[in-house]
Amino acid sequence: MTKQELKIYNSLPENITIYRGMTTEVLESGDFGISWTLSKECAGFFAFKYGRNFSTENKPKVVHQLEVKKVEILAYFNERNEQEVIYIQ
């Protein structure tokens, strides 16, 4: 994390809602990736508009949210304006 990203991470509340765009198949499996976002809109982009994942193009998609504790978040990145957090279940 950059100094600015660390500053943002430190300012987060103790309980946080995080979001991830995924297929309904992944949601049902419970086998999620580690990249999440603080932005519901960003997760929606990756679920419904991101065009580079051809293997999921025709599968139903959702935005999933979790309530987590800040201490469970390993890192915060915002270099692409995605408000990305690294979270491992």
Secondary structure, 3 states (H helix, E strand, C coil): CCHHHHHHHHHCCCEEEEEEEEEHHHHHHCCCCCEEECCHHHHHHHHHCCCCCHHHCCCCEEEEEEEEEHHHEEEEECCCCCCEEEECC
